[in-house]
Amino acid sequence: MNHLVSVIILVATISCTKPESMQTNISLATAIEFQNLEQATFAGGCFWCTEAVFERVRGVHEVISGYTGGDQKNPTYKQVSYGKTDHAEAVQIAFDPNEISYQEMVEIFFATHDPTTVDRQGPDIGKQYRSAVYYQNSDQKDIVLSHIKALSDNGKYPNPIVTQVEAIKTFYPAEDYHQDYYEHNPDNPYIQAVAKPKVVKFKKQFKDKLKTSS
């Protein structure tokens, strides 16, 4: 077996793609209401990875995996994962600004994925795996753009940052089996090869922002 074939088989084996399931109606409204929480929405490749990182951030109350950035209504995982919509896999987060700021959330997001690859994160390729921040208001927009400029000015990355910065559209929660996927499927080859290293990186780089229970 030649090297190219081996690589193709490995990527197929650890791909984020799984069978479609029933869609859930999870919402952050309950978590945000009456608790003075704020909302953040990030897309950084497979949402299993992004969700796993932010579930360990202190001040984060809820993380929901889902789809956003496109105009198609009620997308399914099968449609999104096969590139049949303009949506990206993303996470919507409810966090307490008294415990962690939006600026800190943005710093964690950029540090735990590659913002310089167009429509790709690791083995996952396609517009559904693009790097994007979907801001809730002008303050969030300014914070994201300022952080991107700072990263670019200090030469953090050898290649240009390609992260899209757009106003949030409708966020569609993903199917039930995607929620807390990292916790429920620790032995999954993709989790072991792709998601776990990102969680380990977060824990090492942001020890002061780690939940005590993580």
Secondary structure, 3 states (H helix, E strand, C coil): CCHHHHHHHHHHHCCCCCCCCCECCCCCHHHHCCCCCEEEEEEECCHHHHHHHHCCECCEEEEEEEEECCCCCCCCHHHHHCCCCCCEEEEEEEECCCCCCHHHHHHHHHHCCCCCCCCEECCEECHHHCEEEEECCHHHHHHHHHHHHHHHHCCCCCCCCCCEEEECCCCEECEHHHCCHHHHCCCCHHHHHHHHHHHHHHHHHCHHHECCCC
